[in-house]
Amino acid sequence: MYWNVTLHAKVRKAIPKLPKRVRDTLALLLKEIELTGPVKGNWPNYGKLGKDLHHCHLKKGQPTYVAVWQMMDKEIRLIEVIYVGTHEKAPY
């Protein structure tokens, strides 16, 4: 069964401003979350930030881009991506 992945309004607004390589990597991450769920131990610098909060790097180097997502409801399999952008402005 698939997971329903939604994007926070700020994430939808930020995506067009991201470099193409980061957008492509984000698209791959979103597809993988949809297929296999929120835990992404195979992604670079993946980590749990809390009970239902996760993050990983989309691009290393200067600047480093990250994605942060939250499992909103395990029963209906709902995940919301709450941040995509540079590491410096990440909400953790």
C-alpha positions as CSV (number, residue, x, y, z in Angstrom):
1,M,0.0,0.0,0.0
2,Y,1.3,3.4,-0.9
3,W,1.9,6.4,1.4
4,N,0.1,9.7,0.6
5,V,2.8,12.4,0.5
6,T,1.8,16.0,0.7
7,L,3.9,19.2,0.4
8,H,3.5,22.1,2.8
9,A,2.7,25.4,1.0
10,K,6.2,26.8,1.8
11,V,7.7,23.7,0.2
12,R,5.6,24.0,-3.0
13,K,6.7,27.7,-3.2
14,A,10.4,26.8,-2.6
15,I,10.7,24.0,-5.2
16,P,10.9,26.1,-8.3
17,K,13.8,28.1,-6.7
18,L,15.9,25.0,-6.1
19,P,18.7,24.0,-8.4
20,K,17.7,21.4,-11.0
21,R,19.8,18.7,-9.5
22,V,18.2,19.2,-6.1
23,R,14.7,19.2,-7.6
24,D,15.5,15.9,-9.3
25,T,16.8,14.4,-6.1
26,L,13.7,15.6,-4.2
27,A,11.4,14.0,-6.8
28,L,13.3,10.7,-6.3
29,L,13.0,11.0,-2.5
30,L,9.3,11.8,-2.7
31,K,8.6,8.8,-4.9
32,E,10.6,6.5,-2.6
33,I,8.7,7.8,0.5
34,E,5.5,7.2,-1.4
35,L,6.5,3.6,-2.1
36,T,8.3,2.5,1.1
37,G,7.3,5.0,3.9
38,P,9.1,7.6,5.9
39,V,12.3,5.8,7.1
40,K,15.1,6.3,4.6
41,G,18.2,4.8,6.1
42,N,19.7,4.4,2.6
43,W,19.8,8.2,2.0
44,P,22.8,10.4,2.9
45,N,22.8,11.8,6.4
46,Y,19.3,10.5,7.1
47,G,18.2,10.9,10.6
48,K,15.2,10.9,12.8
49,L,14.7,14.3,14.5
50,G,11.9,13.1,16.7
51,K,9.2,10.5,17.1
52,D,7.7,11.2,13.7
53,L,10.1,13.7,12.2
54,H,12.8,12.7,9.6
55,H,15.4,14.5,7.5
56,C,18.1,13.7,4.9
57,H,20.5,15.6,2.7
58,L,19.6,16.2,-1.0
59,K,22.9,17.7,-1.9
60,K,26.2,17.8,0.0
61,G,28.7,20.6,-0.2
62,Q,28.2,24.3,-0.1
63,P,25.4,24.9,0.2
64,T,24.0,21.7,1.6
65,Y,20.3,21.1,0.8
66,V,18.0,19.1,3.0
67,A,14.5,17.8,3.2
68,V,12.4,17.4,6.4
69,W,9.2,15.4,6.5
70,Q,6.8,14.3,9.2
71,M,4.6,11.3,9.5
72,M,1.1,12.9,10.1
73,D,-0.9,9.7,10.4
74,K,0.3,6.1,10.4
75,E,-3.2,4.6,10.0
76,I,-4.0,6.4,6.8
77,R,-0.3,6.5,5.7
78,L,0.0,10.3,5.5
79,I,3.4,12.1,5.3
80,E,3.9,15.9,4.9
81,V,7.2,17.4,3.6
82,I,7.5,20.4,5.8
83,Y,10.9,21.9,4.6
84,V,13.1,21.8,1.6
85,G,16.1,24.1,1.3
86,T,19.5,24.9,2.6
87,H,20.8,23.3,5.8
88,E,21.3,26.6,7.5
89,K,17.6,27.5,7.5
90,A,16.4,24.0,8.4
91,P,13.9,23.8,11.2
92,Y,16.0,21.7,13.6
